[in-house]
Amino acid sequence: MTRPSIFLSLLLLFGGTARAQTVQFLPEGDVYSKINSNIRLQFQVKQTREAGFPTQIEIGPSIEFVTPPLLRLRKITVFDLDDVKARPLQLSIGYRYVPSPNKPALQRLELVATPHIPLFAKILLTDRNRADLDWSTAAFAWRYRNRATFERRVSIRSYHPAPYASAEVFYQSKSQKWSTTALYAGCLFPVGKHFEFDPYYVHQNVTGKPPNQQFNQLGLVLNVFIQTLKVGKK
């Protein structure tokens, strides 16, 4: 088993034992590998509870396409392991398999467009626009999600973490309304040149159907960045 696979397995293992009734723990692992300077592959496995759905596991790949870097973005993301943040626009298409013990597994197509915008005081705005197209043997449904994230790298001697705050809204085709809001606070902690931990807190307010539901969740994301693949070379 490869090192990234071991980390992802440990995250899911601890996620299964750390749930509580009022505060849920949501582990996630993402592995990124470049094909070339403008195309990148992602593989994701995570435990999630979003928009009032039961706690679920999602697993699957994505392919990302990015525009050339912007000089101003490069300056404020110089210490970031994720060099895609220096690109003004990121587009991706992905597939997720979402199993369920009580109903047919869900197949999901994810379409994402993410602008990166440099702001004052070296603050980075990431505006993720995501469409989830869900189908199973039962029905087809879709939802739109918009998440705006504000982050800034800080310097603690030679170490450069990045605290952030973000807000996300969900539109559900089933309820035909904006059904969920989520507020996040977290920090990115790089470890070496290839690993980054992202512990965060999120509060969700779900109004899709009565009664309204509120969730307090703690998450931990492990990001693994693999060096560019040498296509055509041994």
N, C-alpha and C positions, 0 to 999 in steps of 0.2 A: 504493500500500500504506500502511495506517495505521501510526502509530508503534508501538502495541502489537504488530502483526503483524510488524514488522521485528525487534523485540526477541525475539519468540518464535522466529523463524526463525534468528536468530544463536545463540540458546541451543542449538537442535538441531544446528546446523552444528558448533559447538565440541564438542558432546557426541560427535559421530561421530569426531572426531580425537583426543580426549583419553583414550580407553579404554586400560587397561593390564591385564595378566593378573591381577595381584593386587589392584589398587585400581581400581575402576570409577568413571567420572564420569557422573552422572545429571542432566541439565539439565531444567528444568521452567518453564513459564510459565502464570500464572493471571491472567485479566482479570475484574474484578468490576464490575458496573453495577447500580445500584439502580433498581427500578421505583417503589417507594415506601418508606416508613420501615420496613416489615416484610417486604418481598419483594425479593430480589436475584437477579440472573442471574450465572452464572459460566461462563467458557469456559476449558478447560484443554487444554494439549498438553504431554506429558512423555515422557521416556525412563525406563523403570523396569525393575528386576529384583527381584521379590519372591517369597517363598515357594518358591524353587527354580526358578521359571520362567525361560526364556531372556530375555535383554534384549529389551524390547518398547517400542513407541511406543503411547501412548494419546492419543486426541483426542476431545473431545466437550463438550457443555454440561450444566449443572445449574441447577436453580432452588431457591432457599433461602427458608425461612420462619423468622422469628424472633419471639420474644416481646418484650414491652416491656422497656426497659432497667431495670437494678437500680442504685440509687444507689451501693451499695458497689462494684459492678463498674465503674461509671463513674469512680469515684475512682482505682482502680488501673490503668485503661486510658486515662487522660486523654490520654496522648501517643501512643496507638496509632492508626495509620492505619486499621486494621480495626475500625470501631465495632461490628461484630457481637459482638465479645468482651465488650461491656458488656451483652449480652443473656443471661439465664440459660439459655435453650434455643434451639438452632438445629437445624432439620430440613431435609433436602435430598433431592432425587431427581435422579439424573443418568443420562446415557447415555454410554458410551464405546465407541469403535470401536478394536479392537486388531488391526492387520494382522499377518500372518506370511508370510514368503517360502516356507515349507515345508509349510504346512497351511492349512486354511480360516480366514478372518478370524474373530475372536472378537467377539461382541456382548455388551456388559456393561450391566446395570442396577445402579446404585449407590443404595443406601438408607442414609442417614446420620442419626444422632441424636447431637447434641453438647451436653452440659451445660457451662456455664462456672461455676466455683465459686471465689469469693474465699477465700484462705487468710490466714494470719498473715504479717506482714512484707511486705505488698503482693505476695504471690505469687499468680499466677493458675493454677488447675488447669483444663485443658481435657481432657475425657474423651470422646474420639471413639469411637462405636460404629458400625461400618460393615458392611453386608452386600453382597457382590458376587454377583450372579446372572449366570452366564456361560453362553452358548449359542452353538453353531455347527452346521454340518451334521453334525458327528461326535457330539456329546453335550452334555448339560446338567450343570453342576456349580455349586456355591456354596461360599462361604467367609465366615466371620465374622472381623472384625478389631476389636481393642480397643486404642486408643492413648491413654495418659495422658501429658500434657505439663505440665511445671512451668516457668513463665517469670516473669521479673520485669524491669520497666523500670528502667534505671539512668540517672543524669543525669551527663553529661560537659559541664559548662557548659550550653549551650542545646541539646545533642544528647542523644537518648534512645534508645539501642539496647536490645535485650531479649535477653539470653542465656537459653537454655532447655535442658532435658534431658527426654527422654521414653523410654518403653518401650512396645513393641507386641507383641501376640501374635496368631497366626493359627490359626483352626480350619478344616481342609479337609474337605469332604464326601468327596473321593476316598479319602483316607487314614483318615477318621473319627477324627481325633485332633488335638490341638494340635501343629501341625507346625513352627512357626517362631516364633522370638523375634527382636526387633530392638531395639537400643539406639541412641538418637540423642543427639547434642550439636550445638548450633548457636547462631546469634545472628541476630536480625532487625535490619537496618540500614535505616531510612527514608531516602529521598532526596526532598526536597521534600514536596509534599502528596499525590502520587499514586503514587509508586513505592517499593517496598520490596524489598531483596535479602535472601535467606535462604540463606547458605552453611551446610552442615552435614556432619557425619560420621555414618555409620551402620554398625554391625556386625550382620550377620545370622547366625543359627545355624539351619540347616534340617535337620530330623529326620524329614521326611515319608516318606522311603524310604532304605534304605542305599545307599551310604555317606553318613554325615552330611556336609553341606556348610557351609562358612563363607565369608562374603563381607564384604570391607571396601570401603565405597563413599563417595565424596565427591559431594555434590549441591549444586546451585545453583538456587534458585527465584527467579524474578522475579514479584512481585505488582504488578498494576496496578489501582488503584482509580479508577474513573470516577465523576464526580459524578452525583447523582440525576437520572434522566430526568424531563423536564417533560411528563408525559402530558397530552395534550389541548391543549398550547400550541405555537405555532410559534416 
